[in-house]
Amino acid sequence: MIHPELTRRAGAVTPELMQGCEKQMRRMGRPFIGAAVLMGSVMALTACVSVSAPDKPIVIELNINIKHELIVELAQDAKKTIDEHGDIF
Amino acid sequence: MFALGNYSKRPTPKRLATAVAVLALVSATAASAQRDPAYAAARAAGEVGERMDGYLGAVGAAAPDVRKIISDINIKRKQVYFEQAEENHVTPDQYAFTAGCTAIDRTVPGEKYQAPDGSWATRTSAPPRKHPQCP
């Protein structure tokens, strides 16, 4: 019973558009709100899955590239080191 | 100034002797950078093989003297790998592995190397079988 009092007080500064929306929401009633919440959660779930799916392969590919480049770069240095230490290679 | 001008004149016997001494020193350093005869013989006999990880391994039941050669060289290699890894900002294992790829590449026919499946392989005139991560 505190709610309507608060809404009315806020109404003084809320634009008419918001007031209209409030009226519409009341008309829609509880079942619709329940359905909206359900739809919202389903949408959120689908959005989550579709975002993470393309994300993972990209990260893995990047790691392989960095590692390969590192070894290619190191190989030049390793060859030089082996040449310089001919007694132990 | 005067001394500098004098120095650029034709080679005197004294200067030639110095050059010969320097050459002898350089060749002595080069000689020390070659394989010890015992190590070279063990490699040629297939008693010592190049492992995938950049170190030497004993092929089969190696004699104690061969095992000593292997461990001595592996200690020296490890030191070199650690120094170079620090310089290149990689782990010693990563550096050793990369050096191992090259060491296996440079084996000559008849020498042993570790194949990607972990077994000892004998190098032929064909390219060696290397780990897929080798460059």
Backbone of each chain as ProteinMPNN parsed JSONL, in Angstrom:
{"seq_chain_A": "MIHPELTRRAGAVTPELMQGCEKQMRRMGRPFIGAAVLMGSVMALTACVSVSAPDKPIVIELNINIKHELIVELAQDAKKTIDEHGDIF", "coords_chain_A": {"N_chain_A": [[0.811, -1.215, 0.0], [2.135, 1.085, 0.105], [3.222, 1.665, -2.298], [1.451, 2.884, -4.401], [1.263, 5.434, -3.366], [3.883, 6.394, -3.541], [4.28, 6.341, -6.317], [2.443, 8.223, -7.155], [3.466, 10.509, -6.05], [5.875, 10.766, -7.381], [4.908, 11.219, -9.846], [4.559, 13.881, -10.298], [6.904, 14.974, -11.336], [7.484, 13.302, -13.444], [7.514, 12.838, -16.952], [4.721, 12.943, -19.231], [4.671, 10.78, -20.93], [5.881, 8.659, -19.548], [4.018, 8.275, -17.589], [1.914, 7.34, -19.033], [2.911, 4.921, -19.875], [3.071, 3.592, -17.519], [0.442, 3.232, -16.93], [-0.276, 1.468, -18.968], [1.228, -0.767, -18.362], [0.017, -1.612, -16.052], [-2.369, -2.437, -17.045], [-1.653, -4.625, -18.539], [-1.016, -6.626, -16.725], [-0.141, -9.376, -14.461], [0.423, -12.039, -15.719], [1.484, -11.392, -18.191], [3.809, -10.047, -17.526], [5.216, -12.068, -16.331], [5.635, -13.722, -18.554], [7.226, -12.038, -20.056], [9.505, -11.839, -18.501], [10.395, -14.464, -18.631], [10.879, -14.704, -21.381], [12.835, -12.812, -21.641], [14.903, -13.919, -20.119], [15.396, -16.217, -21.581], [16.253, -15.101, -23.97], [18.525, -13.828, -23.062], [20.049, -16.006, -22.426], [20.438, -17.276, -24.907], [21.867, -15.313, -26.15], [24.209, -15.309, -24.69], [25.334, -17.839, -25.292], [25.749, -17.637, -28.052], [27.663, -15.701, -28.19], [29.937, -16.666, -26.866], [30.643, -18.868, -28.359], [31.959, -18.271, -30.961], [34.111, -17.041, -29.909], [36.021, -18.681, -28.579], [37.539, -20.446, -30.466], [39.04, -18.513, -31.83], [40.81, -17.479, -29.931], [42.399, -19.733, -29.397], [43.63, -20.226, -31.867], [45.239, -17.976, -32.083], [47.087, -18.371, -30.044], [48.559, -20.564, -31.002], [49.742, -19.451, -33.254], [51.459, -17.537, -32.116], [53.207, -19.138, -30.682], [54.416, -20.665, -32.692], [55.679, -18.71, -34.217], [57.472, -17.812, -32.355], [59.195, -20.01, -32.04], [60.27, -20.2, -34.589], [61.657, -17.821, -34.681], [63.447, -18.211, -32.605], [64.933, -20.297, -33.609], [66.871, -19.313, -35.335], [68.616, -18.06, -33.577], [69.347, -20.263, -32.056], [70.733, -21.827, -33.881], [72.988, -20.282, -34.291], [74.091, -20.361, -31.725], [74.724, -23.093, -31.53], [76.66, -23.265, -33.502], [78.612, -21.709, -32.329], [79.335, -23.219, -30.145], [80.73, -25.601, -30.891], [82.067, -27.741, -29.728], [80.414, -29.046, -27.931], [78.227, -29.887, -29.299]], "CA_chain_A": [[0.0, 0.0, 0.0], [3.028, 2.255, 0.043], [3.552, 1.861, -3.711], [0.699, 3.907, -5.143], [1.598, 6.757, -2.82], [5.172, 6.775, -4.112], [4.092, 6.58, -7.749], [1.724, 9.492, -7.341], [4.359, 11.614, -5.696], [6.845, 10.87, -8.454], [4.195, 11.644, -11.049], [4.635, 15.316, -10.457], [8.071, 15.342, -12.151], [7.65, 12.364, -14.561], [6.838, 13.275, -18.177], [3.451, 12.262, -19.495], [4.958, 9.51, -21.622], [6.131, 7.657, -18.516], [2.749, 8.0, -16.905], [1.134, 6.502, -19.956], [3.534, 3.604, -19.843], [2.707, 2.982, -16.24], [-0.96, 2.801, -17.053], [-0.289, 0.32, -19.866], [1.81, -1.885, -17.63], [-0.989, -2.092, -15.099], [-3.403, -3.11, -17.825], [-1.112, -5.906, -19.027], [-1.2, -7.592, -15.644], [0.921, -10.259, -14.038], [0.844, -13.119, -16.636], [2.337, -10.862, -19.25], [5.118, -9.738, -16.941], [5.886, -13.379, -16.171], [6.079, -14.169, -19.88], [8.309, -11.153, -20.486], [10.696, -12.227, -17.746], [10.82, -15.745, -19.19], [11.454, -14.439, -22.705], [14.07, -12.066, -21.416], [15.956, -14.838, -19.653], [15.739, -17.104, -22.708], [17.045, -14.297, -24.909], [19.836, -13.608, -22.457], [20.762, -17.291, -22.497], [20.863, -17.489, -26.293], [22.888, -14.311, -26.459], [25.419, -15.773, -24.012], [25.908, -18.979, -26.027], [26.198, -17.241, -29.39], [28.858, -14.855, -28.06], [31.105, -17.446, -26.442], [31.006, -19.89, -29.351], [33.033, -17.882, -31.893], [35.219, -16.458, -29.152], [37.046, -19.653, -28.172], [38.492, -20.854, -31.511], [39.924, -17.398, -32.185], [41.868, -17.402, -28.92], [43.291, -20.892, -29.555], [44.428, -20.002, -33.082], [46.223, -16.938, -31.78], [48.143, -18.972, -29.232], [49.398, -21.411, -31.852], [50.545, -18.566, -34.1], [52.516, -16.906, -31.325], [54.176, -20.169, -30.336], [55.167, -21.051, -33.881], [56.549, -17.586, -34.556], [58.529, -17.781, -31.338], [60.152, -21.08, -32.339], [60.959, -19.825, -35.829], [62.581, -16.752, -34.318], [64.475, -18.806, -31.748], [65.756, -21.235, -34.381], [68.033, -18.579, -35.853], [69.537, -17.872, -32.452], [69.835, -21.585, -31.638], [71.747, -22.254, -34.865], [74.195, -19.494, -33.981], [74.632, -20.903, -30.475], [75.319, -24.402, -31.823], [77.901, -22.996, -34.24], [79.617, -21.155, -31.402], [79.72, -24.248, -29.169], [80.932, -26.805, -31.679], [82.63, -28.849, -28.947], [79.398, -29.778, -27.153], [77.098, -30.269, -30.16]], "C_chain_A": [[0.844, 1.264, 0.0], [3.266, 2.64, -1.411], [2.764, 2.958, -4.417], [1.044, 5.319, -4.665], [2.887, 7.29, -3.459], [5.029, 7.149, -5.581], [3.45, 7.944, -7.973], [2.646, 10.677, -7.06], [5.367, 11.849, -6.828], [6.199, 11.429, -9.711], [4.321, 13.125, -11.313], [5.784, 15.732, -11.373], [8.249, 14.425, -13.352], [6.927, 12.899, -15.785], [5.579, 12.438, -18.431], [3.662, 10.902, -20.124], [5.128, 8.392, -20.609], [4.84, 7.287, -17.816], [1.897, 7.088, -17.748], [1.632, 5.081, -19.913], [3.112, 2.852, -18.587], [1.288, 2.435, -16.301], [-1.035, 1.522, -17.865], [0.203, -0.925, -19.129], [0.782, -2.486, -16.692], [-2.056, -2.893, -15.818], [-2.921, -4.513, -18.235], [-1.223, -7.002, -17.978], [-0.02, -8.517, -15.454], [1.341, -11.327, -15.06], [1.793, -12.598, -17.71], [3.744, -10.569, -18.728], [5.918, -11.018, -16.788], [6.444, -13.856, -17.495], [7.271, -13.341, -20.357], [9.61, -11.519, -19.792], [11.276, -13.506, -18.324], [11.517, -15.518, -20.536], [12.808, -13.742, -22.576], [15.201, -12.996, -21.025], [16.383, -15.783, -20.771], [16.626, -16.352, -23.696], [18.467, -14.091, -24.383], [20.694, -14.862, -22.591], [21.299, -17.513, -23.913], [21.984, -16.526, -26.64], [24.233, -14.753, -25.891], [26.116, -16.855, -24.835], [26.481, -18.497, -27.35], [27.453, -16.363, -29.316], [30.09, -15.71, -27.758], [31.547, -18.459, -27.5], [32.094, -19.427, -30.318], [34.272, -17.351, -31.188], [36.361, -17.456, -28.939], [38.027, -20.03, -29.284], [39.484, -19.758, -31.855], [41.105, -17.338, -31.224], [42.883, -18.528, -29.121], [44.2, -20.682, -30.774], [45.563, -19.015, -32.815], [47.407, -17.506, -31.009], [49.105, -19.787, -30.083], [50.322, -20.538, -32.698], [51.73, -17.984, -33.329], [53.616, -17.926, -31.04], [55.053, -20.525, -31.533], [56.153, -19.949, -34.254], [57.75, -17.526, -33.614], [59.616, -18.808, -31.666], [60.945, -20.742, -33.594], [62.03, -18.771, -35.534], [63.761, -17.318, -33.514], [65.439, -19.669, -32.549], [67.009, -20.557, -34.916], [69.093, -18.43, -34.765], [70.15, -19.202, -32.032], [70.926, -22.086, -32.585], [73.079, -21.562, -34.586], [74.883, -20.066, -32.737], [75.33, -22.24, -30.717], [76.638, -24.219, -32.578], [79.01, -22.537, -33.298], [80.119, -22.185, -30.393], [79.892, -25.596, -29.865], [81.447, -27.999, -30.884], [81.561, -29.651, -28.2], [78.172, -30.133, -27.987], [77.523, -31.253, -31.238]], "O_chain_A": [[0.322, 2.375, -0.094], [3.486, 3.811, -1.718], [3.362, 3.875, -4.979], [1.106, 6.263, -5.453], [2.975, 8.451, -3.858], [5.587, 8.148, -6.035], [3.852, 8.709, -8.85], [2.605, 11.7, -7.743], [5.666, 12.99, -7.18], [6.869, 12.043, -10.542], [4.198, 13.565, -12.456], [5.672, 16.717, -12.103], [9.077, 14.716, -14.215], [5.801, 13.38, -15.654], [5.426, 11.347, -17.882], [2.897, 9.972, -19.868], [4.585, 7.302, -20.786], [4.605, 6.123, -17.492], [1.242, 6.177, -17.242], [0.84, 4.138, -19.913], [2.839, 1.652, -18.607], [0.983, 1.35, -15.804], [-1.762, 0.596, -17.508], [-0.365, -2.007, -19.275], [0.684, -3.705, -16.551], [-2.58, -3.879, -15.3], [-3.705, -5.462, -18.267], [-1.491, -8.16, -18.299], [0.969, -8.453, -16.185], [2.542, -11.508, -15.256], [2.762, -13.257, -18.086], [4.738, -10.816, -19.412], [7.116, -11.066, -17.068], [7.576, -14.335, -17.568], [8.199, -13.862, -20.976], [10.679, -11.513, -20.403], [12.49, -13.63, -18.49], [12.59, -16.06, -20.797], [13.767, -14.038, -23.289], [16.317, -12.882, -21.531], [17.56, -16.115, -20.904], [17.617, -16.887, -24.194], [19.451, -14.164, -25.119], [21.899, -14.789, -22.836], [22.456, -17.888, -24.098], [22.933, -16.884, -27.339], [25.27, -14.591, -26.534], [27.327, -16.802, -25.05], [27.579, -18.9, -27.734], [28.218, -16.293, -30.278], [31.157, -15.495, -28.333], [32.711, -18.86, -27.524], [33.083, -20.14, -30.484], [35.341, -17.228, -31.787], [37.531, -17.11, -29.101], [39.237, -19.945, -29.075], [40.647, -20.041, -32.141], [42.251, -17.169, -31.64], [44.089, -18.301, -29.027], [45.403, -20.936, -30.706], [46.693, -19.204, -33.266], [48.563, -17.178, -31.276], [50.32, -19.71, -29.905], [51.509, -20.826, -32.848], [52.855, -17.946, -33.829], [54.804, -17.619, -31.143], [56.269, -20.669, -31.409], [57.313, -20.219, -34.566], [58.876, -17.234, -34.019], [60.807, -18.511, -31.58], [62.152, -20.973, -33.652], [63.142, -18.82, -36.059], [64.914, -16.943, -33.727], [66.62, -19.766, -32.215], [68.083, -21.158, -34.947], [70.285, -18.64, -34.992], [71.332, -19.267, -31.692], [71.911, -22.687, -32.156], [74.145, -22.176, -34.638], [76.103, -20.23, -32.709], [76.405, -22.488, -30.171], [77.611, -24.93, -32.325], [80.172, -22.915, -33.441], [81.212, -22.035, -29.847], [79.284, -26.595, -29.48], [81.288, -29.143, -31.309], [81.784, -30.816, -27.871], [77.182, -30.627, -27.448], [76.697, -31.677, -32.047]]}, "seq_chain_B": "MFALGNYSKRPTPKRLATAVAVLALVSATAASAQRDPAYAAARAAGEVGERMDGYLGAVGAAAPDVRKIISDINIKRKQVYFEQAEENHVTPDQYAFTAGCTAIDRTVPGEKYQAPDGSWATRTSAPPRKHPQCP", "coords_chain_B": {"N_chain_B": [[101.745, 10.588, -33.029], [103.83, 10.426, -34.888], [104.694, 7.857, -34.348], [102.466, 6.419, -35.094], [102.397, 6.827, -37.823], [104.684, 5.484, -38.546], [103.999, 2.862, -38.031], [102.326, 2.006, -40.041], [103.923, 1.189, -42.072], [105.791, -1.118, -44.256], [105.647, -4.705, -43.592], [107.7, -5.736, -40.978], [110.155, -8.169, -39.902], [109.649, -8.547, -37.203], [107.008, -7.727, -36.881], [105.741, -9.572, -38.483], [106.177, -11.899, -37.062], [104.566, -11.431, -34.868], [102.057, -11.465, -36.1], [101.931, -14.121, -36.901], [101.894, -15.367, -34.424], [99.449, -14.472, -33.433], [97.722, -15.657, -35.271], [98.166, -18.353, -34.661], [97.097, -18.469, -32.123], [94.403, -17.942, -32.666], [93.733, -20.197, -34.204], [94.086, -22.135, -32.314], [92.0, -21.596, -30.543], [89.875, -22.166, -32.235], [90.254, -24.859, -32.536], [89.6, -25.836, -30.033], [86.902, -25.576, -30.111], [85.935, -27.795, -31.279], [84.632, -31.176, -31.536], [85.391, -33.455, -28.919], [87.602, -36.2, -29.433], [86.769, -38.712, -28.376], [84.068, -38.302, -27.906], [83.21, -37.746, -30.509], [83.732, -40.233, -31.665], [81.942, -41.877, -30.248], [79.534, -40.861, -31.105], [79.648, -41.438, -33.851], [79.639, -44.178, -33.693], [77.109, -44.667, -32.945], [76.403, -44.809, -30.303], [75.701, -42.695, -28.861], [73.027, -40.447, -28.951], [71.071, -37.77, -30.444], [68.709, -36.182, -28.547], [65.167, -35.298, -28.557], [64.712, -33.188, -26.878], [66.877, -31.522, -26.894], [69.132, -32.416, -25.657], [71.815, -34.833, -25.097], [71.573, -38.393, -25.446], [71.922, -41.738, -24.175], [72.248, -44.467, -26.278], [70.773, -47.472, -26.048], [72.493, -49.89, -23.95], [74.88, -48.131, -22.833], [78.454, -47.83, -22.387], [80.18, -47.086, -19.252], [82.089, -45.001, -19.611], [81.127, -43.725, -21.846], [78.69, -42.847, -20.908], [79.567, -40.959, -19.124], [80.685, -39.051, -20.799], [78.344, -38.186, -22.04], [76.855, -37.09, -19.878], [78.575, -35.068, -19.038], [78.661, -33.356, -21.282], [75.966, -32.717, -21.472], [75.586, -31.209, -19.175], [77.098, -28.954, -19.788], [75.699, -28.107, -22.035], [73.265, -27.488, -20.885], [73.906, -25.27, -19.352], [74.54, -23.417, -21.351], [72.048, -23.298, -22.641], [70.451, -22.19, -20.616], [71.601, -19.668, -20.281], [71.208, -18.531, -22.835], [68.442, -18.69, -23.045], [67.59, -16.89, -21.139], [68.518, -14.548, -22.248], [66.925, -14.423, -24.499], [64.433, -14.277, -23.487], [62.815, -16.571, -23.059], [61.738, -19.858, -21.922], [64.164, -22.143, -20.529], [63.662, -24.751, -21.397], [62.168, -24.357, -23.716], [64.086, -23.128, -25.323], [66.023, -25.13, -25.416], [64.612, -27.147, -26.704], [64.24, -26.016, -29.248], [66.904, -25.793, -30.065], [67.46, -28.477, -30.114], [65.986, -29.335, -32.329], [67.537, -28.276, -34.403], [69.958, -29.555, -33.858], [69.277, -32.217, -34.359], [68.708, -31.962, -37.018], [71.25, -31.576, -37.998], [72.572, -33.961, -37.713], [74.602, -36.592, -39.051], [74.542, -39.124, -41.664], [74.219, -42.344, -40.219], [74.487, -41.595, -37.585], [72.682, -41.406, -34.448], [69.333, -40.396, -33.621], [66.534, -39.043, -31.789], [63.358, -39.994, -32.682], [60.06, -38.557, -33.443], [58.258, -40.307, -32.152], [59.617, -41.119, -29.959], [61.422, -43.159, -30.093], [64.754, -44.437, -30.889], [66.313, -43.42, -33.82], [68.127, -44.11, -36.818], [70.096, -41.918, -38.593], [69.712, -41.322, -41.996], [70.523, -40.619, -45.443], [68.309, -39.26, -46.06], [66.054, -36.591, -44.978], [65.807, -36.043, -41.41], [63.305, -37.459, -39.158], [61.307, -35.236, -37.671], [60.035, -33.517, -34.727], [56.656, -32.34, -34.79], [56.49, -29.678, -33.979], [58.85, -28.485, -34.582], [60.654, -25.96, -36.376]], "CA_chain_B": [[101.522, 10.831, -34.463], [104.992, 9.888, -35.593], [104.69, 6.407, -34.143], [101.358, 5.868, -35.864], [102.82, 6.827, -39.221], [105.707, 4.458, -38.66], [103.397, 1.539, -37.889], [101.654, 1.591, -41.276], [104.93, 0.84, -43.101], [105.811, -2.525, -44.691], [105.818, -5.628, -42.464], [109.059, -6.078, -40.559], [110.159, -9.539, -39.352], [109.058, -8.552, -35.864], [105.566, -7.647, -37.02], [105.313, -10.854, -39.056], [106.182, -12.875, -35.976], [103.37, -11.144, -34.084], [100.906, -11.937, -36.872], [101.939, -15.591, -36.846], [101.49, -15.745, -33.068], [98.004, -14.213, -33.333], [97.067, -16.699, -36.064], [98.271, -19.603, -33.919], [96.158, -18.358, -31.014], [93.056, -18.067, -33.23], [93.492, -21.576, -34.618], [93.99, -22.93, -31.093], [90.644, -21.386, -30.052], [88.979, -22.89, -33.13], [90.42, -26.296, -32.284], [88.899, -26.181, -28.802], [85.471, -25.579, -30.391], [85.585, -29.011, -32.016], [84.273, -32.289, -30.654], [86.405, -34.323, -28.329], [87.648, -37.427, -30.261], [85.978, -39.79, -27.763], [82.655, -37.958, -28.155], [82.982, -37.92, -31.947], [83.706, -41.681, -31.944], [80.696, -42.421, -29.697], [78.448, -40.428, -32.003], [79.762, -42.189, -35.101], [79.318, -45.581, -33.408], [75.682, -44.768, -32.623], [76.201, -45.051, -28.87], [75.152, -41.437, -28.363], [72.058, -39.891, -29.894], [70.491, -36.447, -30.16], [67.332, -36.295, -28.066], [64.26, -34.246, -29.027], [64.681, -32.056, -25.944], [68.077, -30.706, -27.028], [70.247, -33.001, -24.908], [72.3, -36.111, -25.616], [71.066, -39.574, -24.759], [72.645, -42.988, -24.413], [71.462, -45.403, -27.073], [70.988, -48.815, -25.508], [73.308, -49.963, -22.738], [76.169, -47.509, -23.133], [79.528, -48.065, -21.408], [80.289, -45.986, -18.272], [82.835, -43.84, -20.124], [80.235, -43.018, -22.774], [77.694, -42.151, -20.067], [80.241, -39.801, -18.529], [80.763, -38.045, -21.878], [76.986, -37.655, -22.233], [76.427, -36.209, -18.779], [79.437, -33.875, -19.048], [78.219, -32.451, -22.348], [74.62, -32.227, -21.151], [75.722, -30.136, -18.174], [77.556, -27.765, -20.507], [74.599, -27.647, -22.889], [72.247, -26.892, -20.022], [74.377, -23.93, -18.992], [74.379, -22.577, -22.54], [70.604, -23.107, -22.861], [69.919, -21.279, -19.602], [72.083, -18.32, -20.601], [70.561, -18.05, -24.058], [67.001, -18.554, -22.787], [67.399, -15.643, -20.404], [68.746, -13.475, -23.214], [65.829, -14.387, -25.468], [63.176, -14.207, -22.734], [62.002, -17.791, -23.182], [62.13, -20.811, -20.885], [65.286, -22.981, -20.964], [63.124, -25.907, -22.127], [61.805, -23.914, -25.067], [65.324, -22.899, -26.07], [66.659, -26.435, -25.62], [63.84, -27.869, -27.726], [64.542, -25.417, -30.548], [68.269, -26.201, -30.399], [67.375, -29.911, -30.422], [65.529, -29.456, -33.719], [68.702, -28.012, -35.257], [70.956, -30.608, -33.606], [68.818, -33.412, -35.08], [68.885, -31.617, -38.431], [72.671, -31.615, -38.365], [73.18, -35.298, -37.598], [75.048, -37.108, -40.352], [74.129, -40.525, -41.804], [74.861, -43.289, -39.299], [74.291, -41.133, -36.206], [71.348, -41.681, -33.888], [68.521, -39.279, -33.126], [65.252, -39.475, -31.255], [62.243, -39.711, -33.581], [58.91, -37.999, -32.708], [57.579, -41.311, -31.314], [60.451, -41.376, -28.782], [62.396, -44.234, -30.342], [66.011, -44.012, -31.52], [66.342, -43.661, -35.264], [69.441, -43.898, -37.419], [70.018, -40.926, -39.659], [70.113, -41.745, -43.342], [70.744, -39.427, -46.266], [67.023, -38.553, -46.096], [65.894, -35.687, -43.822], [65.372, -36.754, -40.197], [61.891, -37.301, -38.76], [61.366, -34.261, -36.577], [58.824, -33.196, -33.98], [55.843, -31.405, -35.587], [56.649, -28.272, -33.574], [60.124, -27.955, -35.07], [60.437, -25.026, -37.49]], "C_chain_B": [[102.63, 10.164, -35.264], [105.003, 8.364, -35.519], [103.62, 5.748, -34.999], [101.73, 5.757, -37.336], [103.827, 5.713, -39.475], [105.082, 3.065, -38.761], [102.796, 1.045, -39.205], [102.644, 1.253, -42.381], [104.92, -0.666, -43.377], [106.076, -3.445, -43.496], [107.279, -5.931, -42.186], [109.026, -7.509, -40.023], [109.478, -9.614, -38.002], [107.532, -8.563, -35.969], [105.004, -8.952, -37.589], [105.205, -11.918, -37.973], [104.933, -12.701, -35.11], [102.131, -11.695, -34.786], [100.797, -13.453, -36.803], [101.442, -16.066, -35.471], [99.985, -15.576, -32.892], [97.233, -15.299, -34.074], [97.044, -18.026, -35.315], [97.252, -19.626, -32.781], [94.718, -18.569, -31.505], [92.758, -19.516, -33.589], [93.381, -22.494, -33.399], [92.587, -22.819, -30.499], [89.657, -22.186, -30.895], [89.054, -24.39, -32.847], [89.653, -26.718, -31.036], [87.385, -26.215, -29.004], [85.071, -26.772, -31.246], [85.32, -30.14, -31.037], [85.497, -33.027, -30.152], [86.414, -35.631, -29.135], [86.788, -38.569, -29.699], [84.48, -39.565, -28.005], [82.318, -38.196, -29.62], [82.865, -39.408, -32.299], [82.402, -42.302, -31.451], [79.497, -42.052, -30.552], [78.443, -41.288, -33.263], [79.358, -43.642, -34.899], [77.835, -45.77, -33.068], [75.416, -45.078, -31.167], [75.558, -43.836, -28.203], [74.191, -40.892, -29.411], [71.578, -38.523, -29.464], [69.033, -36.634, -29.753], [66.497, -35.121, -28.584], [64.333, -33.0, -28.157], [65.957, -31.213, -25.969], [69.28, -31.238, -26.26], [70.661, -34.32, -25.543], [71.696, -37.252, -24.808], [71.911, -40.781, -25.095], [71.724, -43.929, -25.184], [71.776, -46.813, -26.584], [71.811, -48.769, -24.24], [74.703, -49.435, -23.041], [77.161, -47.795, -22.013], [79.621, -46.872, -20.458], [81.026, -44.77, -18.813], [81.98, -43.024, -21.102], [79.184, -42.234, -21.981], [78.289, -40.892, -19.449], [80.334, -38.673, -19.558], [79.402, -37.368, -22.035], [76.618, -36.68, -21.119], [77.273, -34.942, -18.722], [78.945, -32.859, -20.086], [76.842, -31.882, -22.034], [74.654, -31.115, -20.107], [76.145, -28.842, -18.863], [76.443, -27.197, -21.39], [73.552, -26.915, -22.054], [72.634, -25.457, -19.652], [74.171, -22.954, -20.154], [72.899, -22.274, -22.771], [70.032, -22.094, -21.871], [70.338, -19.84, -19.899], [71.316, -17.74, -21.789], [69.063, -17.836, -23.851], [66.725, -17.233, -22.079], [67.535, -14.451, -21.358], [67.554, -13.292, -24.148], [64.452, -14.345, -24.808], [62.248, -15.382, -23.021], [62.442, -18.743, -22.068], [63.304, -21.645, -21.407], [64.818, -24.198, -21.774], [62.766, -25.534, -23.562], [63.059, -23.734, -25.914], [65.99, -24.23, -26.402], [65.938, -27.223, -26.714], [64.184, -27.346, -29.116], [65.949, -25.807, -31.001], [68.297, -27.679, -30.785], [66.932, -30.158, -31.853], [66.715, -29.293, -34.668], [69.747, -29.116, -35.095], [70.579, -31.892, -34.343], [68.985, -33.198, -36.584], [70.322, -31.845, -38.892], [73.335, -32.967, -38.13], [73.573, -35.761, -38.999], [74.647, -38.581, -40.439], [74.932, -41.464, -40.909], [74.679, -42.887, -37.849], [72.849, -41.378, -35.758], [70.654, -40.388, -33.473], [67.19, -39.823, -32.647], [64.133, -39.035, -32.203], [61.055, -39.179, -32.767], [58.182, -39.02, -31.83], [58.418, -41.711, -30.094], [61.507, -42.453, -28.99], [63.669, -43.656, -30.976], [65.965, -44.369, -32.992], [67.759, -43.415, -35.76], [69.287, -42.946, -38.591], [70.502, -41.549, -40.966], [70.372, -40.471, -44.147], [69.449, -38.62, -46.396], [66.911, -37.609, -44.898], [65.396, -36.466, -42.598], [63.887, -36.526, -39.921], [61.881, -36.407, -37.533], [59.999, -34.048, -35.929], [58.005, -32.17, -34.772], [56.02, -29.937, -35.202], [57.983, -27.678, -34.015], [59.871, -27.02, -36.248], [60.785, -25.643, -38.845]], "O_chain_B": [[102.367, 9.422, -36.211], [105.286, 7.68, -36.503], [103.825, 4.67, -35.556], [101.438, 4.766, -38.005], [103.8, 5.076, -40.528], [105.577, 2.203, -39.486], [102.752, -0.157, -39.468], [102.236, 1.05, -43.524], [104.125, -1.4, -42.791], [106.662, -3.017, -42.501], [108.01, -6.342, -43.086], [107.945, -8.012, -39.717], [108.814, -10.6, -37.681], [106.851, -9.299, -35.254], [103.913, -9.379, -37.212], [104.277, -12.727, -37.961], [104.321, -13.677, -34.676], [101.268, -12.309, -34.159], [99.703, -14.001, -36.663], [100.68, -17.028, -35.367], [99.322, -16.417, -32.285], [96.223, -15.803, -33.581], [96.04, -18.738, -35.326], [96.627, -20.65, -32.507], [93.923, -19.263, -30.871], [91.667, -20.015, -33.315], [92.676, -23.502, -33.436], [92.036, -23.805, -30.01], [88.729, -22.803, -30.371], [88.049, -25.097, -32.909], [89.115, -27.824, -30.979], [86.658, -26.794, -28.197], [84.006, -26.773, -31.863], [85.717, -30.084, -29.873], [86.49, -33.198, -30.859], [85.346, -36.131, -29.49], [86.155, -39.303, -30.457], [83.73, -40.504, -28.272], [81.279, -38.771, -29.942], [82.028, -39.803, -33.11], [81.815, -43.145, -32.13], [78.561, -42.838, -30.703], [77.407, -41.797, -33.69], [78.806, -44.272, -35.801], [77.366, -46.898, -32.922], [74.336, -45.554, -30.819], [74.958, -43.935, -27.133], [74.497, -40.875, -30.603], [71.659, -38.153, -28.292], [68.227, -37.173, -30.511], [67.035, -34.092, -28.994], [64.055, -31.893, -28.618], [66.109, -30.295, -25.163], [70.327, -30.591, -26.214], [69.967, -34.859, -26.405], [71.355, -37.09, -23.637], [72.535, -40.849, -26.154], [70.578, -44.157, -24.797], [72.909, -47.283, -26.696], [71.838, -47.759, -23.537], [75.591, -50.183, -23.45], [76.782, -47.978, -20.856], [79.195, -45.77, -20.804], [80.65, -43.636, -18.52], [82.094, -41.801, -21.175], [78.835, -41.108, -22.336], [77.6, -39.887, -19.275], [80.099, -37.505, -19.246], [79.311, -36.146, -22.148], [76.13, -35.58, -21.38], [76.767, -33.867, -18.401], [78.83, -31.667, -19.803], [76.574, -30.71, -22.296], [73.846, -30.188, -20.153], [75.621, -27.769, -18.564], [76.262, -25.983, -21.486], [73.027, -25.875, -22.451], [71.796, -24.555, -19.643], [73.699, -21.832, -19.972], [72.533, -21.135, -23.062], [69.226, -21.243, -22.244], [69.537, -18.912, -19.783], [70.839, -16.605, -21.745], [68.481, -16.909, -24.416], [65.75, -16.546, -22.382], [66.775, -13.485, -21.285], [67.214, -12.175, -24.539], [63.429, -14.374, -25.491], [61.043, -15.204, -23.202], [63.408, -18.466, -21.356], [63.425, -21.834, -22.618], [65.488, -24.622, -22.715], [63.025, -26.289, -24.499], [63.094, -24.134, -27.077], [66.462, -24.439, -27.52], [66.57, -27.88, -27.542], [64.393, -28.123, -30.048], [66.166, -26.113, -32.173], [69.055, -28.086, -31.665], [67.428, -31.069, -32.518], [66.88, -30.065, -35.613], [70.349, -29.557, -36.074], [71.445, -32.576, -34.888], [69.35, -34.113, -37.322], [70.571, -32.254, -40.026], [74.543, -33.103, -38.329], [72.96, -35.374, -39.994], [74.432, -39.224, -39.412], [76.159, -41.39, -40.848], [74.712, -43.743, -36.965], [71.937, -41.534, -36.571], [71.289, -39.427, -33.038], [66.766, -40.911, -33.038], [63.984, -37.847, -32.489], [61.03, -39.327, -31.545], [57.545, -38.631, -30.851], [57.991, -42.539, -29.289], [62.388, -42.634, -28.149], [63.668, -42.552, -31.519], [65.617, -45.491, -33.36], [68.497, -42.611, -35.191], [68.449, -43.15, -39.47], [71.543, -42.203, -41.027], [70.432, -39.377, -43.586], [69.473, -37.454, -46.789], [67.605, -37.805, -43.9], [64.651, -37.436, -42.739], [63.292, -35.55, -40.378], [62.392, -36.783, -36.477], [58.958, -34.357, -36.509], [58.567, -31.244, -35.356], [55.734, -29.048, -36.004], [58.216, -26.483, -33.834], [58.962, -27.266, -37.041], [60.654, -24.982, -39.875]]}, "name": "protein", "num_of_chains": 2, "seq": "MIHPELTRRAGAVTPELMQGCEKQMRRMGRPFIGAAVLMGSVMALTACVSVSAPDKPIVIELNINIKHELIVELAQDAKKTIDEHGDIFMFALGNYSKRPTPKRLATAVAVLALVSATAASAQRDPAYAAARAAGEVGERMDGYLGAVGAAAPDVRKIISDINIKRKQVYFEQAEENHVTPDQYAFTAGCTAIDRTVPGEKYQAPDGSWATRTSAPPRKHPQCP"}
